[in-house]
């Protein structure tokens, strides 16, 4: 039986005056994520289906980085530039390209820089063919990464982000994928901060214009298409805090840059980290069945720190979620639930909770009384719990 227990985290800031409207944006789709906590600071249509455009290349890079980490390929490995990769993604395509020469061989290190710095479609196609044998097989790996990360609103059909009827994603999914790249593959992520790359004697600047501004941006990607409009997925760090911003559907590159700067400035200035619970501090209790006691306190292994609005009250909701009552015996340190914390209207951050005490098996009389109590409470509360 799924059980919930409310934690009134919002009361921590209740004594402060109520803050007016937080921030607005003309972007049809936008999401601002705090990387350390995983908490969403701002969201507008974050679950709306959108065309990923060049943001699909984040999944391409994730597959390549995974292949490197597993030893499936190396930075020195070279792959050939096929006729298809050259024609669809190279100079003849008229799209973003590193100008890879037909039938030449290029190292993974250089292809990654082409794909990341120049958003080069020929680089993406050469990597896909070299690592997986063909683009279709590589796309299967992209979708496998999406499934593993729980990107339920995402489906890829190519390695480049070229428009395709069945290719889709959401701002929430793009933010999760970007966070995964930042945290899992830091060496690969550092390439996103490189301001230029020269290949075939052609020097190209990084296609992320925010890198050139004093905004703390050090990645990731911008893109546009007729269907998707102008969008981006960028990451920035200031004073040790990293934020990820995803936007879609803007009308121009200027609007994209202006709105991105506004949301980033707001995110960095409007929030301050607050410790809600210390490591090991009892956060609440979960019910126990058949034990020497009726409940057991639960706590997190690490301090629970979340960003809160530095002015005015913040609308945080928190609850303990667990399958219970938890049957005895329970060892101290065993995971028995999850703490979910969210700002209203945004997805929750999930923090594992562990029992702080050992609970042994109770005697026959106590177990019988516990069973009767559960049946009685279950009959009373079952409709509410189903909702």
C-alpha positions, 0 to 999 in steps of 0.5 A: 500500500502506497503511503504518504506523509506531508512535511510542512517545509513551506513553514520554514519561510512563512514568517517572511513577506509574500513575494510578488510574481517571480519571473516571466518569459515570452518563450512558449516553453522554458525550464530552469533547473538547479543542478546540485539539488535537481530542483526545478526553479521555473517551468513553463510548459515543461512537458509539452512535446517539441521538436528537439532540433540540434538538442538531439545532438546531446543524446548523440554526444551522450552515446559517444561519451558512453562508448568512450567510457566503456572502452568501445572506442577511443579518442584516437580511433578514426572513422571514415567519412562516407558518401552519405555522411558527406552528402547529408551532413557535409558541405553539400548539405548547406547545414551546420558542418565541420567540412569533413572531406569525403573518404577521409578518416577523422579521429573521435576527438576531432569528430566530437569537437565538430559535433559539439563546437560546430554542431556539425551534422557530418561529424554526428553521422560519421560518429554514428556510422563508426560506432554503431555501423549505421545511423539507425543502430546508433539511434537505437542507442540514443533511445536506450539512453533516453529510456534509461534516464526516464525521458518518457517524452523523448523519441529520436529518429536521427543523430543530427536533429534534422526535422522528422515527424516522429522525433520529439522531446520535452524541456524536462527531458532535455534538462535531465539529459543535459544534467546527465552529461554535466555530471557523468561525463565531465571531460566530454562536457568541457568541450562545450566551453571551447569557443572555436574549432578549425577543421579542413583549414576552416575556422568556426566559432562555437554556435552557442553565442552566450559563451561570448557573454559574461554570463557564466555559460560553459555549454551546451547547445542552441538550435532552430528549425521552422517547426521548433523555432529558436531554442537552446539548452545551456548550462551556466555556473556562478559562485559555485552554483550551476543552472541548466536552462532549456527554452523552445519556440522563440521567434529569433536568435535575439529573443533567445539570447535576451530571454536566456540571459534574463532567466539565468540572471533571475535564477542566480540572484533570486535563490539561496541554498537552505538546509532543510534537514541535516544529515541523519536528522529525523525527517518523519516516521513510517509505519511498521507492521509486525514490529516491536514498535509502531513506527520508525524514524527516517532520515537522509544520508546527506544534508537536504539542501534546496534553493529557496527564494531569497526574498519572500516566502517560497511555495515548497511542498514535501512528503515522505512516500513509502510502500507500507506499513513496512514489515519488521524486522527493519535494520538501521540504515535500510532504505524504507522510503523517499522524501519528495520536495517540489516547488508548486507545479514542478517535478519533485526531487527524490531523496532516499530515506533510511531507517535510523533505528533497528526494529525487531519482530514483535510478539504474536499479540502485537502482530495480531493487533497490528493486522487488525489495525491495518485492516480497520484503517485500510477500510476507512482510508482506502478510497483516499489512498487510491486517489 
